[in-house]
Amino acid sequence: MSAPTTSRTNVTEREARQVAEDAREQDWRKPSFAKELFLGRFRLDLIHPHPLPDDESVRRGEEFLAKLRTFCESTVDGGRIEREARIPDEVVAGLKELGALGMKIDPKYGGLGLTQLYYNKALALVGSVSPAVGALLSAHQSIGVPQPLKMFGTQEQKDAFLPRCARTDISAFLLTEPDVGSDPARLATTAVPDGDDYVLDGVKLWTTNGVVADLLVVMARVPKAEGRKGGITAFVVEAASEGITVEHRNAFMGLRGIENGVTRFHQVRVPAANRIGPEGSGLKIALTTLNTGRLSLPAMCAGSGKWCLKIAREWSAEREQWGKPVALHEAVGSKISFIAATTFALEAVLDLSSQMADEDRNDIRIEAALAKLYGSEMAWKMADELIQIRGGRGYETADSLKARGERAVPAEQMLRDLRINRIFEGSTEIMHLLIAREAVDAHLSVAGDLIDPDKSLSDKAKAGANAGVFYAKWLPKLIAGPGQLPLSYGEFKQGVDLSGHLRYVERTARKLARSTFYAMSRWQGRMETKQGFLGRIVDIGAELFAMSAACVRAELLRSRGEHGREAYQLADAFCRQARIRVEELFDRLWTNTDALDRKVVKGVLGGSYTWLEEGIVDPSGDGPWIADATPGPSTRENERRPYGD
């Protein structure tokens, strides 16, 4: 029998929802292309002409990419990292020497000061030779100490920690706990004030970089007290502090070189000067950091797509079946077309979102989330298709292929490495809910009180009046638009005609907004429980965003004389494929098995179908489903292993 978990923190559904809501950025001070898209307004002017970096940013970025490429080709052995499940010390030392730890850190603190655009290009490059190295750099800079300090740290904190992060110290971000994933309201790690310090107690799980880190960003709950707000709070913690034990280095199906573990805090003293922001602002800091930090993951997904395309092209031209290369057989050719078109779109989404982040003219919280969601899902599909194209060789390991005299193509490793992207930094299911919440923010801001059971009749009456004014102006605009005019977006007709795809995006955005409004009218307060519907709404929006980005990128390349004809062909292919997916998603908005699925799930949980599980042997063994994380001293050996030690 499984042992009970003794450290569970119980909160109500409403309390958990309120914690998440309080952590959101509440205001929209800048325009958002994606937000407007979900409201049925196709604001092409926000992304076209495509924003571009300045010449100096390009010069510095390209100069670093050249050095990084030379380093990757000469020093980083992805196969060795896969076999040994470790990034060699000399690789990390070389990255430090290059300044790769400080790609996004201002030069005045010893960093390189690269733009988001070139930071992502660097991650795509290094991730192509070793996704584990890409994860190391990304976790350090995108969610580790540098980014939250850059946005929320005091000048003293920046002066103290950023020079270390830029050149010598690796950082990690510690939020997740054994019984706390995407529901931070149940966070159990505590930070109790004691004089000029806080005393941390608790256990953190899946601490990417945590096994080797020198500095940690730790999220812990400060107890409420008289004159003290308390709440989830962020701290910079020295990883070598007394009372910190890395109890276990986790092993995974992919990314075998990452240093991810379980970290226990027992009576760890942290100076109050190391607190980032005020008490209770930890989740807001984490979510705000992720707004741009999430772009690092689709960067490596785009890089994976490029590699999949290269291998698919080379192999499918070499391999013959029935008298011709397999690429010329339609069953295989359609897969290659999907990989090529989707890679083009992923890079378009990534570069557009990155440059928008650099310019800081737009609010990109939805764009970044869509890039993460769409990139992780599509990269996985491309890798899966590559495995199919390669056949048995796709399933065979690179070492085995090499041992019998063939090219060591790590396709199966790519599939394993990419799988985690659909889970960490927000699983696909959580991303659906997060994006859906932001997408319907305008509706909730004017009509939310109507469906809130705790609001008074007078509040509901006021909300009804406000909603009436909003919808009287908004709904008529969803009836007609430029997408119905045959000459709209004519500048995108350059041999290949992309204007029709942009007209489709405009029409479909209005249809998407009407569908959302109808669903809110139909389900009202129950809308938040319709996760299947909301997920499809978000997926439609993601496709429309990707179509828009692909068309804008194709026109940019054409205008600059850079493979314009080919870019238009790829954008056209992608948009045609995406339109088929969008129509299928619209069909499934109202024709689906969601209600029946809920009944089946209740039956499964109630034990109605246990007879279906008969006839097997479960090899998973005994033990609790969730490890005990009761605070206290560690009873295990410390597995912390800083690089170079």
Buried (B, 14 or more C-beta within 10 A) or exposed (E): EEEEBEBBBEBEEEEBBEBBEBBBBEEBEEEBBBBBBBBBBBBBEBBBEBBBBEEEBBEBBEEBBEEBBEBBEEBBBBBBBBBEBBBBBEBBEBBBEBBBBBBBBBEEBBBBBBBBBBBBBBBBBBBBBBBBBBBBBBBBBBBBBBBBBBBBBEEEBBEBBBBBBBBBBBBBBBBBBBBBBBBBBBBBBBBBBEEEBBBBBBBBBBBBBBBBBBBBBBBBBBEEEEEEEBBBBBBBBBBEEEBBBBBBBBEBEBBBBBBBBBBBBBBBBBBBEBBBBBBBBBBBBBBBBBBBBBBBBBBBBBBBBBBBBBBBBEBBEEBEEEEEBBBBEEEBBEBBBBBBBBBBBBBBBBBBBBBBBBBEEBBBBBBBBBBBBBBBBBBBBBBBBBBBBBBEBBEBBBEEBEEEEEEEBBBBBBBBBBBBBBBBBBBBEBBBBBBBBBBBBBBBBBBBBBBBEEBEEEEBEBBEEBBEEBBEEBEEEBEEBBBEEEEBBEEBEBEBEBBBBBBBBBBBBBBBBBBBBEBBEEBEEEBBEBEBBBBBBBBBBBBBBBBBBBBBBBBBBBEEEEEBEBBBBBBBBBBBBBBEEBEEBBEBBEEEEEEEEEEEEEEEEEEEEEEEEEEEEEEEEEEEEBBBBEBEEBEEEEBBBBBEE
